[in-house]
Structure formats: structure tokens, C-alpha cells
Amino acid sequence: RAMQMALREAGAPAGAVQYVQYHGTSTQLNDRIESRAVRLAFGDHAYRLCGSSVKSMIGHPQGASGAAGVAVCLLGMRDGMVPPTINLETPDPDCDLDYVPNAARPLQIEVAVANCIAFGSKNSALCLRRPG
């Protein structure tokens, strides 16, 4: 629901999103739930999205998770690339989306979503759009 609310508040249709910065803790339960939530929020478009988790590179920044995710989205937009999810070797079959494994990918990101998940189902998402 958080992703759908973020898209609605930004006035961005789900089909306009190109990149998702996953909360992505590399834990089986959380990654399965987040992947399912993305499939529910984006429908078939979920399979056309690029997504990654900065935590694969820096570890879990705890209270700074949201800020780190937003920073990664903004840097990707600025630099025209999608950062990778490093060390992704054998994805869980229930996590069947494009997690940009192990190498950055060029992409001019116009619309991105950053997810942040906390204990007790305190979920948030922010939709970022390139100005113009």
C-alpha cells in the first residue's frame, strides 16, 4: 500500500516507474514479502522494473535506511545508471524480479521508488521524479 500511496501522491502512474530501491535486507522473509508487495503494487510492470538494494554494498544503516535509499535513487538519476545488488548469486525462487545482480546497468531513470521497512509493519515509500 505504501508504494501505491507514494505513486498517487507524486501523480506518477505505476507504468512510469523504472527503478525500485528495495529495502532489501537479504533475509528470506523480508525479501519475499517485499518482492510480493512490488508485484502487487506494479502488476505485470513489476517484471519490467530494475531494482536493487544498497544494503548489499554498505550493510544495514538502521535508522538511515530511508535516507540511503533516497540518495541511491538520486545518484542513479543523476548518473544515468542503476546500481547493482552485489553478491546476488542464487536468488530465492519467490524473488523473481530483476534485482540488477552484481553489475551496474546504464539507464536514464525518470521515475524511481525508494522503499523503507521497519519493525511492526511501519512501511514507507517515496516516489522521486526527474524535474521537468
Phi, psi and omega in degrees: 000326181298319180294318179297319178295318180298317179296316180298314181296328179275350183068031182249124174290150181305323182292348179275342183287134179248336187218138173239126171268105183286149170297320166039075182273359183061033172248141188305309184295309182298317182292322177296315181296316181293320177298318178296317179298321178294318177299320179292318183289324188250353181060219181297335179297337179305328182279355176254356180278147166265145177207154177203172178232121178296336181299335178296338183256329187242356187082186183270114181277012177055243184296345179264009182303314181297315180296320179297317179296317178295318179301317180297318177299313182295319178295320177298319177296315181296317188267355179067042179207156176256123179290155183274166163261106185280161179062023177269103185251313182229089182295148173299134179303334178281352177251083192250025180261179180272104182262015178047067186290124162070349179212136178299158183227134178291135177193129174279099184278121177260323182223131180224159175233132175251125179261148175217127183237136179233167178301148178079024179059038175268086186258144175218157177213147178231128176265127179246134180235141175294134180296150174122000000 
